[in-house]
Amino acid sequence: MGLLTGLFGSSKKGLLHDGELGDFTELTHHGDVMTWKGQTKVFNETISLYMSGNSDRLNSSEKTKLLNTLKNEAVIEPQINEVLRIQYEQGDKEYSNWQTHFNCITMSTMNNEVSITFEEKESLYHFNVFLLNSKVVGASIDS
């Protein structure tokens, strides 16, 4: 058993508690950099949250960007709705609002870039919306 643990790593994952954002579970560990998974509430939905950090704390720059994003949620949501509308209409689909067509499922602040992923209800395609300084700067679609 010790040989397998040495080859494939320990199955025990680290835990981290952040006073403002709650509890996180370690996903990956590369040297001193760890990827943490937690949860946050945005647009009235509880979603998965991915952030980097070390064994003691979340990355402070990413945390600041996340908190600014959450604070500006009311300003960001219409921008998200618009970029998703454009993506939808480019696919020759009728659009009403993001809540009708999508579930908000994840947010990531990895590499100091904030992205929010929306899953299309009918196809399960993922529409990724990218933010910079609490402004939507682009979108992509993953199938």
C-alpha positions as CSV (number, residue, x, y, z in Angstrom):
1,M,0.0,0.0,0.0
2,G,2.8,2.4,0.8
3,L,4.3,1.9,-2.7
4,L,1.0,2.8,-4.4
5,T,0.6,5.9,-2.2
6,G,4.2,6.9,-3.1
7,L,3.5,6.4,-6.8
8,F,0.0,8.0,-7.0
9,G,0.0,10.4,-4.1
10,S,-2.1,10.4,-1.0
11,S,-5.9,10.2,-1.2
12,K,-6.1,12.5,1.8
13,K,-7.0,16.0,0.6
14,G,-6.2,19.2,2.5
15,L,-8.8,21.5,3.9
16,L,-8.7,25.2,4.3
17,H,-11.1,27.6,6.0
18,D,-11.3,31.2,4.9
19,G,-13.0,33.6,7.3
20,E,-14.9,35.4,4.5
21,L,-15.5,32.6,1.9
22,G,-15.8,29.5,4.0
23,D,-14.5,26.0,3.6
24,F,-12.3,24.7,0.7
25,T,-11.1,21.3,-0.3
26,E,-7.7,20.8,-2.0
27,L,-8.0,19.7,-5.7
28,T,-4.4,19.7,-6.8
29,H,-1.1,20.5,-5.3
30,H,1.9,21.5,-7.5
31,G,4.8,22.5,-5.3
32,D,3.6,25.3,-3.0
33,V,0.6,26.2,-5.2
34,M,-2.7,24.5,-4.5
35,T,-6.0,24.6,-6.3
36,W,-8.9,24.9,-3.9
37,K,-12.6,24.1,-4.4
38,G,-15.3,25.8,-2.4
39,Q,-18.7,27.3,-2.9
40,T,-20.1,30.8,-3.3
41,K,-23.4,32.4,-4.0
42,V,-23.8,34.5,-7.1
43,F,-27.0,35.5,-9.0
44,N,-29.0,33.8,-6.3
45,E,-27.4,30.4,-7.1
46,T,-24.9,28.4,-5.0
47,I,-22.0,27.4,-7.4
48,S,-18.6,25.8,-7.2
49,L,-15.7,28.1,-6.7
50,Y,-12.1,27.4,-7.8
51,M,-9.2,29.5,-6.5
52,S,-5.5,29.0,-6.0
53,G,-3.5,29.5,-2.9
54,N,-1.1,27.7,-0.6
55,S,-1.6,25.4,2.3
56,D,-2.4,28.3,4.6
57,R,-4.5,30.7,2.6
58,L,-6.2,31.6,-0.7
59,N,-4.3,33.8,-3.2
60,S,-5.0,37.3,-1.9
61,S,-5.1,38.9,-5.4
62,E,-7.7,36.3,-6.6
63,K,-9.7,36.7,-3.4
64,T,-9.8,40.5,-4.0
65,K,-11.0,40.0,-7.6
66,L,-13.6,37.5,-6.4
67,L,-14.9,39.8,-3.7
68,N,-15.1,42.7,-6.2
69,T,-17.0,40.6,-8.6
70,L,-19.5,39.5,-6.0
71,K,-19.8,43.1,-4.8
72,N,-20.6,44.3,-8.4
73,E,-22.9,41.4,-9.2
74,A,-25.8,43.8,-10.1
75,V,-23.6,45.6,-12.6
76,I,-22.1,42.5,-14.1
77,E,-25.3,40.4,-14.5
78,P,-26.7,42.6,-17.4
79,Q,-23.3,42.4,-19.1
80,I,-23.4,38.6,-18.8
81,N,-26.9,38.5,-20.1
82,E,-25.9,40.6,-23.1
83,V,-22.9,38.5,-24.0
84,L,-24.9,35.3,-23.7
85,R,-27.6,36.8,-25.8
86,I,-25.1,37.5,-28.6
87,Q,-23.7,34.0,-28.4
88,Y,-27.2,32.5,-28.6
89,E,-28.3,34.7,-31.5
90,Q,-25.2,33.9,-33.4
91,G,-26.3,30.3,-33.2
92,D,-29.7,31.3,-34.6
93,K,-31.5,30.6,-31.4
94,E,-34.1,32.8,-29.7
95,Y,-33.0,34.2,-26.4
96,S,-35.0,35.6,-23.5
97,N,-32.5,35.8,-20.5
98,W,-29.7,33.7,-19.0
99,Q,-31.9,32.2,-16.3
100,T,-34.3,30.7,-18.9
101,H,-31.6,29.0,-20.9
102,F,-28.7,28.4,-18.4
103,N,-27.7,27.3,-14.9
104,C,-24.8,29.1,-13.4
105,I,-22.4,26.3,-12.3
106,T,-18.9,27.5,-11.5
107,M,-16.7,30.5,-11.0
108,S,-12.9,30.5,-11.1
109,T,-10.3,33.1,-10.2
110,M,-7.4,31.0,-11.4
111,N,-4.4,32.8,-12.9
112,N,-6.0,36.1,-11.7
113,E,-8.7,35.8,-14.4
114,V,-12.3,35.6,-13.3
115,S,-14.5,33.3,-15.3
116,I,-18.0,32.2,-14.8
117,T,-19.4,29.1,-16.4
118,F,-23.0,28.7,-17.4
119,E,-24.4,25.3,-18.5
120,E,-27.1,25.4,-21.2
121,K,-30.1,23.5,-19.9
122,E,-31.1,21.8,-23.1
123,S,-27.6,20.8,-24.4
124,L,-25.3,20.9,-21.4
125,Y,-22.9,23.0,-23.4
126,H,-20.8,25.3,-21.2
127,F,-20.7,29.0,-21.9
128,N,-17.7,30.6,-20.2
129,V,-17.9,34.3,-19.5
130,F,-14.6,36.2,-18.8
131,L,-14.3,39.3,-16.6
132,L,-11.6,41.9,-16.1
133,N,-12.1,44.5,-13.4
134,S,-15.7,43.5,-13.0
135,K,-16.5,44.0,-16.7
136,V,-17.3,41.3,-19.2
137,V,-14.5,41.0,-21.8
138,G,-15.4,37.9,-23.6
139,A,-17.1,34.5,-23.8
140,S,-16.4,31.0,-25.2
141,I,-18.4,27.9,-25.7
142,D,-17.3,24.3,-24.8
143,S,-19.2,21.3,-26.0
